[in-house]
Amino acid sequence: MSARPPRRLDLAPSRSDRQALLVLACVWAAALGARAAGGLADPLATDAARVRAVTEHIDPNTASAASLRRLPQIGPTRAAAIVRYRQGAPAGRPAYRTADDLDNVPGIGPKTVDLLRPDLDLPADRPSGP
């Protein structure tokens, strides 16, 4: 009986493996380039940067949803909820006289109100009259 030579294990990557690696390398390089150019933000730093962007107090009675998103813990859903609640207020009366009125908005509770309080400009906080 003749001895057969042992089978060789082919460790070379196949063409499809090489293509997949090339695509992965291109995507990775593009993401690094975009991040270096400022196109992609670090997701962990996004909220902190947005909070730092609040340089003036925001009045939730008049602010746009985009302005409200600059507040801590306020994303697109909560900003839209603040605007919706404000639009349902009776004419001639602000929906939010104090920060505690924001507790009436679905998705906002007392802890969030406490975080927002320093960045809000509300009628009850303004000096009245001349």
DSSP file (Angstrom, degrees, kcal/mol; ACC not computed):
  #  RESIDUE AA STRUCTURE BP1 BP2  ACC     N-H-->O    O-->H-N    N-H-->O    O-->H-N    TCO  KAPPA ALPHA  PHI   PSI    X-CA   Y-CA   Z-CA
    1    1 A M              0   0    0      0, 0.0     2,-0.3     0, 0.0     0, 0.0   0.000 360.0 360.0 360.0 132.9    0.0    0.0    0.0
    2    2 A S        -     0   0    0      1,-0.1     2,-0.4     0, 0.0     0, 0.0  -0.665 360.0-121.2 -91.1 141.2    1.4    3.4   -1.0
    3    3 A A        -     0   0    0     -2,-0.3    -1,-0.1     1,-0.0     0, 0.0  -0.623  23.1-138.0 -80.7 129.6    1.4    6.2    1.5
    4    4 A R        -     0   0    0     -2,-0.4     3,-0.1     1,-0.1    -1,-0.0  -0.650  24.8-108.3 -85.8 143.7   -0.4    9.2    0.4
    5    5 A P        -     0   0    0      0, 0.0    -1,-0.1     0, 0.0     3,-0.1  -0.393  44.2 -95.6 -67.2 148.8    1.2   12.6    1.1
    6    6 A P        -     0   0    0      0, 0.0     2,-0.2     0, 0.0    -3,-0.0  -0.318  44.1-102.8 -64.2 147.2   -0.5   14.5    3.9
    7    7 A R        -     0   0    0     -3,-0.1     2,-0.4     1,-0.1    -3,-0.0  -0.476  33.7-127.5 -71.7 140.0   -3.1   17.1    2.7
    8    8 A R        -     0   0    0     -2,-0.2     2,-0.6    -3,-0.1    -1,-0.1  -0.706  13.8-131.8 -89.3 138.9   -1.9   20.7    2.8
    9    9 A L        -     0   0    0     -2,-0.4     2,-0.9     2,-0.0    -1,-0.0  -0.809  17.1-139.3 -90.5 121.6   -4.0   23.2    4.6
   10   10 A D        +     0   0    0     -2,-0.6    -1,-0.0     1,-0.2    -2,-0.0  -0.729  27.7 171.4 -86.2 107.9   -4.6   26.3    2.4
   11   11 A L        +     0   0    0     -2,-0.9    -1,-0.2     2,-0.1     3,-0.1   0.443  39.1 115.0 -96.0  -2.1   -4.2   29.3    4.7
   12   12 A A  S    S-     0   0    0      1,-0.1     2,-0.1     0, 0.0    -2,-0.0  -0.488  74.5-110.6 -69.8 136.1   -4.3   31.9    1.9
   13   13 A P        -     0   0    0      0, 0.0    -1,-0.1     0, 0.0    -2,-0.1  -0.384  32.5-118.6 -67.4 144.0   -7.4   34.1    2.1
   14   14 A S     >  -     0   0    0      1,-0.1     4,-2.3    -2,-0.1     5,-0.2  -0.230  28.4-101.3 -74.5 170.6   -9.9   33.6   -0.7
   15   15 A R  H  > S+     0   0    0      1,-0.2     4,-2.2     2,-0.2     5,-0.2   0.910 124.2  50.6 -60.8 -42.7  -10.8   36.4   -3.1
   16   16 A S  H  > S+     0   0    0      1,-0.2     4,-2.3     2,-0.2    -1,-0.2   0.861 108.8  52.5 -66.1 -34.5  -14.0   37.2   -1.2
   17   17 A D  H  > S+     0   0    0      2,-0.2     4,-2.2     1,-0.2    -1,-0.2   0.919 109.6  48.8 -64.1 -43.4  -12.1   37.3    2.1
   18   18 A R  H  X S+     0   0    0     -4,-2.3     4,-2.1     1,-0.2    -2,-0.2   0.897 111.5  49.6 -63.6 -40.0   -9.7   39.9    0.6
   19   19 A Q  H  X S+     0   0    0     -4,-2.2     4,-2.5     2,-0.2    -1,-0.2   0.909 109.9  50.6 -65.9 -41.6  -12.6   42.0   -0.8
   20   20 A A  H  X S+     0   0    0     -4,-2.3     4,-2.4     1,-0.2    -2,-0.2   0.908 111.3  48.5 -63.3 -41.1  -14.3   42.0    2.6
   21   21 A L  H  X S+     0   0    0     -4,-2.2     4,-2.4     2,-0.2    -1,-0.2   0.878 110.5  51.6 -65.4 -37.9  -11.1   43.1    4.3
   22   22 A L  H  X S+     0   0    0     -4,-2.1     4,-2.2     2,-0.2    -2,-0.2   0.919 110.8  47.4 -64.8 -44.4  -10.6   45.8    1.8
   23   23 A V  H  X S+     0   0    0     -4,-2.5     4,-2.5     2,-0.2     5,-0.2   0.928 112.5  49.7 -62.8 -45.1  -14.2   47.1    2.3
   24   24 A L  H  X S+     0   0    0     -4,-2.4     4,-2.4     1,-0.2    -2,-0.2   0.908 110.9  49.3 -60.6 -43.0  -13.7   47.0    6.0
   25   25 A A  H  X S+     0   0    0     -4,-2.4     4,-2.4     2,-0.2    -1,-0.2   0.889 111.1  50.1 -64.4 -39.3  -10.4   48.9    5.8
   26   26 A C  H  X S+     0   0    0     -4,-2.2     4,-2.4     2,-0.2    -2,-0.2   0.914 111.7  47.1 -66.0 -43.0  -12.0   51.6    3.5
   27   27 A V  H  X S+     0   0    0     -4,-2.5     4,-2.3     2,-0.2    -2,-0.2   0.917 113.3  48.9 -64.5 -43.4  -15.0   52.1    5.9
   28   28 A W  H  X S+     0   0    0     -4,-2.4     4,-2.2    -5,-0.2    -2,-0.2   0.918 112.4  47.7 -62.6 -44.2  -12.7   52.3    8.9
   29   29 A A  H  X S+     0   0    0     -4,-2.4     4,-2.4     1,-0.2    -2,-0.2   0.892 111.6  50.7 -65.2 -39.7  -10.4   54.8    7.1
   30   30 A A  H  X S+     0   0    0     -4,-2.4     4,-2.5     2,-0.2    -1,-0.2   0.902 110.0  49.9 -65.1 -40.6  -13.3   56.9    6.0
   31   31 A A  H  X S+     0   0    0     -4,-2.3     4,-2.3     2,-0.2    -2,-0.2   0.908 111.7  48.1 -65.2 -41.5  -14.7   57.0    9.6
   32   32 A L  H  X S+     0   0    0     -4,-2.2     4,-2.3     2,-0.2    -2,-0.2   0.911 112.9  48.5 -64.6 -41.5  -11.3   58.1   11.0
   33   33 A G  H  X S+     0   0    0     -4,-2.4     4,-1.7     2,-0.2    -2,-0.2   0.903 112.1  48.3 -65.1 -41.6  -11.0   60.8    8.3
   34   34 A A  H  <>S+     0   0    0     -4,-2.5     5,-3.2     2,-0.2     6,-0.7   0.889 112.2  49.0 -66.7 -38.9  -14.5   62.1    9.0
   35   35 A R  H ><5S+     0   0    0     -4,-2.3     3,-1.1     4,-0.3    -2,-0.2   0.907 110.0  51.0 -67.7 -39.8  -14.0   62.2   12.7
   36   36 A A  H 3<5S+     0   0    0     -4,-2.3    -1,-0.2     1,-0.3    -2,-0.2   0.838 110.1  50.6 -64.8 -32.2  -10.6   64.0   12.3
   37   37 A A  T 3<5S-     0   0    0     -4,-1.7    -1,-0.3    -5,-0.2    -2,-0.2   0.479 123.0-106.3 -84.4  -2.1  -12.4   66.6   10.0
   38   38 A G  T < 5S+     0   0    0     -3,-1.1    -3,-0.2    -4,-0.3    -2,-0.1   0.543  88.1 119.4  91.6   7.2  -15.1   67.1   12.7
   39   39 A G  S   <S+     0   0    0     -5,-3.2     2,-0.5    -6,-0.2    -4,-0.3   0.813  72.2  44.4 -77.2 -30.6  -17.8   65.2   10.8
   40   40 A L  S    S-     0   0    0     -6,-0.7     2,-0.2    -9,-0.2    -2,-0.2  -0.965  77.4-151.5-117.3 127.0  -18.4   62.5   13.4
   41   41 A A        -     0   0    0     -2,-0.5     5,-0.1     1,-0.1    -6,-0.0  -0.624  29.4-101.1 -93.7 154.2  -18.6   63.5   17.0
   42   42 A D    >>  -     0   0    0     -2,-0.2     3,-1.1     1,-0.2     4,-1.0  -0.631  31.0-141.7 -69.7 119.9  -17.7   61.4   19.9
   43   43 A P  H 3> S+     0   0    0      0, 0.0     4,-0.5     0, 0.0     3,-0.2   0.790  99.0  53.9 -60.6 -27.2  -21.1   60.1   21.2
   44   44 A L  H 34 S+     0   0    0      1,-0.2     4,-0.4     2,-0.1     3,-0.1   0.787 111.0  45.5 -75.8 -26.1  -20.1   60.4   24.8
   45   45 A A  H <> S+     0   0    0     -3,-1.1     4,-2.5     1,-0.2     5,-0.2   0.567  90.7  86.2 -91.8  -9.4  -19.0   64.0   24.4
   46   46 A T  H  X S+     0   0    0     -4,-1.0     4,-2.3     1,-0.2     5,-0.2   0.925  91.0  43.8 -60.8 -48.6  -22.1   65.1   22.5
   47   47 A D  H  X S+     0   0    0     -4,-0.5     4,-2.3     1,-0.2    -1,-0.2   0.906 114.4  50.4 -65.6 -40.6  -24.4   65.8   25.5
   48   48 A A  H  > S+     0   0    0     -4,-0.4     4,-2.2     1,-0.2    -1,-0.2   0.900 111.6  48.1 -64.3 -40.0  -21.6   67.6   27.3
   49   49 A A  H  X S+     0   0    0     -4,-2.5     4,-1.2     2,-0.2    -1,-0.2   0.892 110.9  51.2 -67.0 -38.5  -20.8   69.8   24.3
   50   50 A R  H  < S+     0   0    0     -4,-2.3     4,-0.3    -5,-0.2    -2,-0.2   0.896 109.9  49.6 -65.7 -39.2  -24.5   70.6   23.9
   51   51 A V  H >< S+     0   0    0     -4,-2.3     3,-1.5     1,-0.2    -1,-0.2   0.900 108.3  52.8 -66.6 -40.4  -24.7   71.6   27.5
   52   52 A R  H 3< S+     0   0    0     -4,-2.2    -1,-0.2     1,-0.3    -2,-0.2   0.771  97.9  68.0 -64.9 -23.9  -21.7   73.8   27.2
   53   53 A A  T 3< S+     0   0    0     -4,-1.2     2,-1.2    -3,-0.2    -1,-0.3   0.640  74.1  98.1 -71.8 -12.7  -23.4   75.5   24.2
   54   54 A V    <   +     0   0    0     -3,-1.5     3,-0.1    -4,-0.3    -1,-0.1  -0.651  38.6 153.1 -78.1 101.3  -26.0   77.0   26.6
   55   55 A T        +     0   0    0     -2,-1.2     2,-0.3     1,-0.1    -1,-0.2   0.545  63.4  36.3-105.2 -12.2  -24.6   80.5   27.0
   56   56 A E  S    S-     0   0    0     -3,-0.2     2,-0.1    63,-0.1    -1,-0.1  -0.928  94.9 -92.6-134.6 160.2  -27.9   82.2   27.8
   57   57 A H        -     0   0    0     -2,-0.3     2,-0.5    63,-0.1    63,-0.3  -0.469  39.9-136.1 -73.1 146.7  -31.0   81.1   29.6
   58   58 A I  B     -a  120   0A   0     61,-2.8    63,-2.3    -2,-0.1    -1,-0.0  -0.894   2.1-145.2-111.0 131.6  -33.7   79.5   27.5
   59   59 A D    >>  -     0   0    0     -2,-0.5     4,-2.4    61,-0.2     3,-1.6  -0.849   4.8-159.2 -93.2 110.9  -37.4   80.3   27.8
   60   60 A P  T 34 S+     0   0    0      0, 0.0    -1,-0.1     0, 0.0    26,-0.1   0.644  88.2  67.3 -67.2 -11.5  -39.3   77.1   27.1
   61   61 A N  T 34 S+     0   0    0     35,-0.2    34,-0.1     1,-0.1    61,-0.1   0.723 120.5  14.6 -77.1 -21.4  -42.4   79.3   26.3
   62   62 A T  T <4 S+     0   0    0     -3,-1.6    -1,-0.1     2,-0.1    21,-0.0   0.556  97.2 111.5-127.8 -15.7  -40.8   80.7   23.2
   63   63 A A     <  -     0   0    0     -4,-2.4     2,-0.1     1,-0.1    -5,-0.0  -0.298  63.8-120.9 -70.1 146.6  -37.7   78.5   22.4
   64   64 A S     >  -     0   0    0      1,-0.1     4,-2.4    -2,-0.0     5,-0.2  -0.333  29.8-105.3 -75.0 165.7  -37.7   76.3   19.3
   65   65 A A  H  > S+     0   0    0      1,-0.2     4,-1.5     2,-0.2    -1,-0.1   0.877 122.9  55.4 -60.3 -37.0  -37.2   72.6   19.6
   66   66 A A  H  4 S+     0   0    0      1,-0.2     4,-0.3     2,-0.2    -1,-0.2   0.901 108.8  46.8 -64.1 -40.7  -33.6   73.0   18.4
   67   67 A S  H >4 S+     0   0    0      1,-0.2     3,-1.5     2,-0.2     4,-0.2   0.901 108.8  54.9 -67.0 -40.3  -32.9   75.5   21.1
   68   68 A L  H >< S+     0   0    0     -4,-2.4     3,-1.8     1,-0.3    -1,-0.2   0.819  96.3  66.8 -62.6 -30.2  -34.5   73.3   23.8
   69   69 A R  T 3< S+     0   0    0     -4,-1.5    -1,-0.3     1,-0.3     5,-0.2   0.667  86.2  70.3 -67.1 -14.7  -32.1   70.5   22.7
   70   70 A R  T <  S+     0   0    0     -3,-1.5   -16,-0.3    -4,-0.3    -1,-0.3   0.644  82.6  93.7 -74.5 -12.8  -29.2   72.5   24.0
   71   71 A L  S X  S-     0   0    0     -3,-1.8     3,-1.5    -4,-0.2   -20,-0.1  -0.466  92.9 -91.7 -78.5 152.0  -30.5   71.9   27.5
   72   72 A P  T 3  S+     0   0    0      0, 0.0    -1,-0.1     0, 0.0     3,-0.1  -0.382 108.0   7.3 -64.6 139.8  -29.2   68.9   29.5
   73   73 A Q  T 3  S+     0   0    0      1,-0.2     2,-0.7    -4,-0.1     5,-0.1   0.572  99.0 120.8  67.8  12.4  -31.1   65.7   29.2
   74   74 A I    <   +     0   0    0     -3,-1.5    -1,-0.2    -5,-0.2    -3,-0.1  -0.912  33.3 165.1-112.4 109.9  -33.3   67.2   26.4
   75   75 A G     >  -     0   0    0     -2,-0.7     4,-2.4    -3,-0.1     5,-0.2  -0.306  57.3 -74.2-104.0-167.0  -33.2   65.3   23.1
   76   76 A P  H  > S+     0   0    0      0, 0.0     4,-2.0     0, 0.0     5,-0.1   0.861 128.8  50.6 -62.0 -36.5  -35.5   65.5   20.1
   77   77 A T  H  > S+     0   0    0      2,-0.2     4,-1.9     1,-0.2     5,-0.1   0.938 114.2  41.9 -69.5 -46.5  -38.3   63.6   21.8
   78   78 A R  H  > S+     0   0    0      2,-0.2     4,-2.3     1,-0.2    -1,-0.2   0.882 113.2  53.9 -69.3 -36.9  -38.4   65.7   25.0
   79   79 A A  H  X S+     0   0    0     -4,-2.4     4,-2.1     1,-0.2    -1,-0.2   0.924 109.8  47.7 -61.9 -43.5  -38.0   68.9   23.0
   80   80 A A  H  X S+     0   0    0     -4,-2.0     4,-2.7    -5,-0.2    -1,-0.2   0.878 110.4  52.6 -64.5 -37.2  -41.0   68.0   20.8
   81   81 A A  H  X S+     0   0    0     -4,-1.9     4,-2.5     2,-0.2    -2,-0.2   0.886 107.9  51.1 -66.0 -38.5  -43.0   67.2   23.9
   82   82 A I  H  X S+     0   0    0     -4,-2.3     4,-2.1     2,-0.2    -2,-0.2   0.925 112.7  45.8 -63.0 -44.8  -42.2   70.6   25.5
   83   83 A V  H  X S+     0   0    0     -4,-2.1     4,-2.3     2,-0.2    -2,-0.2   0.921 112.4  50.8 -65.4 -43.6  -43.3   72.3   22.4
   84   84 A R  H  X S+     0   0    0     -4,-2.7     4,-1.0     1,-0.2    -2,-0.2   0.925 111.4  47.4 -60.6 -45.0  -46.5   70.2   22.1
   85   85 A Y  H >< S+     0   0    0     -4,-2.5     3,-0.6     1,-0.2     4,-0.3   0.904 111.3  51.9 -63.0 -40.8  -47.4   70.9   25.7
   86   86 A R  H >< S+     0   0    0     -4,-2.1     3,-1.4     1,-0.2    -1,-0.2   0.884 105.3  55.3 -62.4 -39.6  -46.8   74.6   25.2
   87   87 A Q  H 3< S+     0   0    0     -4,-2.3    -1,-0.2     1,-0.3    -2,-0.2   0.733 103.5  56.3 -68.6 -21.1  -49.0   74.7   22.1
   88   88 A G  T << S+     0   0    0     -4,-1.0    -1,-0.3    -3,-0.6    -2,-0.2   0.452  84.2 109.3 -88.2  -0.9  -51.9   73.3   24.2
   89   89 A A  S <  S-     0   0    0     -3,-1.4     6,-0.1    -4,-0.3     3,-0.1  -0.421  82.6 -92.8 -74.8 150.5  -51.7   76.1   26.7
   90   90 A P    >   -     0   0    0      0, 0.0     3,-1.5     0, 0.0    -1,-0.1  -0.304  51.7 -94.3 -60.2 146.0  -54.6   78.7   26.8
   91   91 A A  T 3  S+     0   0    0      1,-0.2    -4,-0.0    -3,-0.1    -3,-0.0  -0.319 108.4  21.4 -62.7 141.4  -53.9   81.8   24.7
   92   92 A G  T 3  S+     0   0    0      1,-0.1    -1,-0.2    -3,-0.1    -3,-0.0   0.388 106.8  89.9  83.3  -4.1  -52.4   84.7   26.6
   93   93 A R  S <  S-     0   0    0     -3,-1.5    -1,-0.1    -4,-0.0     2,-0.1  -0.990  78.8-121.0-126.2 128.2  -51.0   82.6   29.4
   94   94 A P        -     0   0    0      0, 0.0     3,-0.2     0, 0.0   -33,-0.0  -0.406  11.8-140.6 -66.7 141.7  -47.5   81.0   29.3
   95   95 A A  S    S+     0   0    0      1,-0.2     2,-0.6    -6,-0.1   -34,-0.0   0.826  94.3  43.7 -68.4 -31.5  -47.5   77.2   29.6
   96   96 A Y        +     0   0    0      1,-0.1    -1,-0.2     6,-0.0   -35,-0.2  -0.915  54.7 155.8-122.2 104.6  -44.4   77.4   31.8
   97   97 A R  S    S+     0   0    0     -2,-0.6    27,-2.0     1,-0.2    28,-0.3   0.797  77.1  17.8 -92.3 -35.4  -44.4   80.0   34.6
   98   98 A T  S >  S-     0   0    0     25,-0.1     3,-1.3    26,-0.1     4,-0.4  -0.856  84.4-107.0-129.0 165.9  -41.9   78.2   36.8
   99   99 A A  G >  S+     0   0    0     -2,-0.3     3,-1.7     1,-0.3     4,-0.3   0.841 116.2  66.1 -61.5 -32.2  -39.5   75.3   36.2
  100  100 A D  G >  S+     0   0    0      1,-0.3     3,-1.5     2,-0.2    -1,-0.3   0.743  85.8  71.1 -64.0 -21.8  -41.8   73.0   38.1
  101  101 A D  G X  S+     0   0    0     -3,-1.3     3,-1.6     1,-0.3    -1,-0.3   0.762  84.5  68.8 -65.2 -23.2  -44.4   73.4   35.3
  102  102 A L  G X  S+     0   0    0     -3,-1.7     3,-1.6    -4,-0.4    -1,-0.3   0.706  81.1  75.8 -67.4 -18.2  -42.1   71.3   33.1
  103  103 A D  G <  S+     0   0    0     -3,-1.5    -1,-0.3    -4,-0.3    -2,-0.2   0.696  84.5  65.5 -65.3 -17.7  -43.0   68.4   35.3
  104  104 A N  G <  S+     0   0    0     -3,-1.6    -1,-0.3    -4,-0.2    -2,-0.2   0.625  80.7  96.7 -78.2 -13.8  -46.4   68.3   33.5
  105  105 A V  S X  S-     0   0    0     -3,-1.6     3,-2.0    -4,-0.2   -23,-0.1  -0.627  88.1-109.2 -79.4 129.8  -44.6   67.3   30.3
  106  106 A P  T 3  S+     0   0    0      0, 0.0     3,-0.1     0, 0.0    -1,-0.1  -0.363 104.6  23.9 -58.5 131.3  -44.7   63.6   29.5
  107  107 A G  T 3  S+     0   0    0      1,-0.2     2,-0.5    -4,-0.1   -29,-0.1   0.374 101.9  98.8  94.7  -3.6  -41.1   62.2   29.9
  108  108 A I    <   +     0   0    0     -3,-2.0    -1,-0.2    -5,-0.2    -3,-0.1  -0.973  48.5 174.6-120.3 125.3  -39.9   64.9   32.2
  109  109 A G     >  -     0   0    0     -2,-0.5     4,-2.3    -3,-0.1     3,-0.2  -0.541  48.8 -81.1-118.4-175.2  -39.8   64.3   36.0
  110  110 A P  H  > S+     0   0    0      0, 0.0     4,-2.2     0, 0.0     5,-0.1   0.836 124.8  53.8 -59.0 -36.5  -38.6   66.2   39.0
  111  111 A K  H  > S+     0   0    0      2,-0.2     4,-1.6     1,-0.2     5,-0.1   0.916 110.7  46.2 -67.0 -41.0  -34.9   65.1   38.6
  112  112 A T  H  > S+     0   0    0      2,-0.2     4,-2.1     1,-0.2    -1,-0.2   0.906 110.2  54.1 -66.4 -40.5  -34.9   66.4   35.0
  113  113 A V  H  X S+     0   0    0     -4,-2.3     4,-2.2     1,-0.2    -2,-0.2   0.914 106.6  52.1 -59.1 -42.9  -36.6   69.7   36.2
  114  114 A D  H  < S+     0   0    0     -4,-2.2    -1,-0.2     1,-0.2    -2,-0.2   0.867 109.9  49.1 -63.0 -35.7  -33.8   70.1   38.8
  115  115 A L  H  < S+     0   0    0     -4,-1.6    -1,-0.2     1,-0.2     4,-0.2   0.870 115.3  44.2 -68.5 -36.1  -31.2   69.7   36.1
  116  116 A L  H >< S+     0   0    0     -4,-2.1     3,-2.2     1,-0.2     4,-0.5   0.801  89.8  87.5 -78.6 -30.2  -32.9   72.2   33.8
  117  117 A R  G >< S+     0   0    0     -4,-2.2     3,-1.2     1,-0.3    -1,-0.2   0.787  85.2  51.6 -44.4 -47.0  -33.6   74.9   36.4
  118  118 A P  G 3  S+     0   0    0      0, 0.0    -1,-0.3     0, 0.0    -2,-0.1   0.751 112.1  47.6 -66.9 -20.9  -30.3   76.8   36.2
  119  119 A D  G <  S+     0   0    0     -3,-2.2   -61,-2.8    -4,-0.2     2,-0.3   0.349  93.2  99.0-101.6   6.2  -30.6   77.1   32.4
  120  120 A L  B <   -a   58   0A   0     -3,-1.2     2,-0.6    -4,-0.5   -61,-0.2  -0.702  53.8-157.6-101.5 147.7  -34.2   78.3   32.2
  121  121 A D        +     0   0    0    -63,-2.3   -23,-0.0    -2,-0.3    -2,-0.0  -0.944  29.2 170.8-118.4 104.7  -35.5   81.8   31.8
  122  122 A L    >>  -     0   0    0     -2,-0.6     3,-1.6   -63,-0.1     4,-0.7  -0.840  45.1-114.7-120.7 153.9  -39.1   81.8   33.0
  123  123 A P  G >4 S+     0   0    0      0, 0.0     3,-1.0     0, 0.0   -25,-0.1   0.845 114.4  56.6 -54.5 -37.9  -41.7   84.6   33.7
  124  124 A A  G 34 S+     0   0    0    -27,-2.0   -26,-0.1     1,-0.2     4,-0.1   0.745 106.1  52.0 -67.6 -21.2  -41.7   83.9   37.5
  125  125 A D  G <4 S+     0   0    0     -3,-1.6    -1,-0.2   -28,-0.3   -27,-0.1   0.601  92.8  91.8 -89.5 -12.0  -37.9   84.5   37.6
  126  126 A R  S << S-     0   0    0     -3,-1.0     2,-0.2    -4,-0.7    -5,-0.0  -0.552  85.3-107.4 -85.6 146.0  -38.0   87.9   35.8
  127  127 A P        -     0   0    0      0, 0.0     2,-0.4     0, 0.0    -1,-0.1  -0.489  38.2-130.6 -67.0 140.5  -38.3   91.1   37.7
  128  128 A S        -     0   0    0     -2,-0.2    -4,-0.0    -4,-0.1     0, 0.0  -0.778  57.0 -12.1-100.0 138.4  -41.7   92.6   37.2
  129  129 A G              0   0    0     -2,-0.4     0, 0.0     1,-0.2     0, 0.0   0.144 360.0 360.0  70.3 174.3  -42.4   96.2   36.2
  130  130 A P              0   0    0      0, 0.0    -1,-0.2     0, 0.0    -2,-0.0   0.458 360.0 360.0 -81.0 360.0  -40.1   99.2   36.0
